[in-house]
């Protein structure tokens, strides 16, 4: 029996190929595989502080035959505390 008081969700997924079409900042949901995980690095900021950074690569099959990929950067504790 369906409970009509519970809202049904709808998630729209974007493939990696289509991300480049967006002209303004937005949040997107991507289905893919993590094809690469970089090392945690430290970057010097103009303020003289350092910030930790890690880049991961997500790939999908939206552009055949080789697929498409995009690099995602994680900063600060997100770069160091996540286990990829």
NORURZI-V437044 format. One record per residue. N is the residue number from 1. SS is DSSP state (hx for helix, st for strand, lp for the rest). OMEGA is omega in whole degrees, 0 to 359 (* if undefined). Layout:
N_SS_OMEGA + N_SS_OMEGA
This chain:
1_lp_179 + 2_lp_176 + 3_lp_183 + 4_lp_179 + 5_lp_178 + 6_lp_180 + 7_lp_177 + 8_lp_181 + 9_lp_176 + 10_lp_179 + 11_lp_178 + 12_lp_181 + 13_st_178 + 14_lp_176 + 15_lp_185 + 16_hx_181 + 17_hx_185 + 18_hx_180 + 19_hx_182 + 20_lp_180 + 21_lp_182 + 22_lp_183 + 23_lp_178 + 24_lp_183 + 25_lp_176 + 26_lp_175 + 27_lp_179 + 28_lp_174 + 29_st_183 + 30_lp_172 + 31_lp_180 + 32_lp_177 + 33_st_174 + 34_st_183 + 35_st_178 + 36_st_178 + 37_st_180 + 38_lp_176 + 39_lp_173 + 40_lp_179 + 41_st_176 + 42_st_178 + 43_st_176 + 44_st_177 + 45_lp_179 + 46_lp_181 + 47_lp_183 + 48_lp_178 + 49_lp_172 + 50_st_179 + 51_st_178 + 52_st_181 + 53_st_173 + 54_st_180 + 55_st_171 + 56_st_177 + 57_st_177 + 58_st_182 + 59_st_172 + 60_st_183 + 61_lp_184 + 62_lp_177 + 63_lp_182 + 64_lp_14 + 65_lp_188 + 66_lp_182 + 67_lp_179 + 68_st_177 + 69_st_178 + 70_st_177 + 71_st_178 + 72_st_180 + 73_st_173 + 74_st_185 + 75_st_174 + 76_lp_182 + 77_hx_175 + 78_hx_179 + 79_hx_187 + 80_hx_188 + 81_hx_180 + 82_lp_179 + 83_lp_183 + 84_lp_*
